[in-house]
Amino acid sequence: MNAARIKMLETFRAEDPTDPFPVYALALEYQQTDREKARQLYELLLDKYADYLPTYYMAGNFFMEQDDLTRAGELWQHGLVIAKAQADYGTMKELQAALDALE
């Protein structure tokens, strides 16, 4: 965990609460050191910024690492629906590969 980076991301988050990127970046920062904080941030992203596509792959990986394979699969599946709606074919391929590996 990089304290300076976290401080900077918190500043960005405060400056523009409509931007999901700082929340996403914070979740990634906390993922290895404070799993509960990372979980809270992923849940916030999924609730408040449901169309922010990068969340689904990384949150799915996070929950898979927590041995919550059901939640990981649900996130990747939901992300796949959003990726299709956004015509983001690269992300669709990535999410489908994650789902295929899960099965």
Secondary structure, DSSP 8 states (H G I E B T S, - for coil): --HHHHHHHHHHHHH-TT-SHHHHHHHHHHTTT-HHHHHHHHHHHHHH-TT-THHHHHHHHHHHHTT-HHHHHHHHHHHHHHHHHTT-HHHHHHHHHHHHHH-
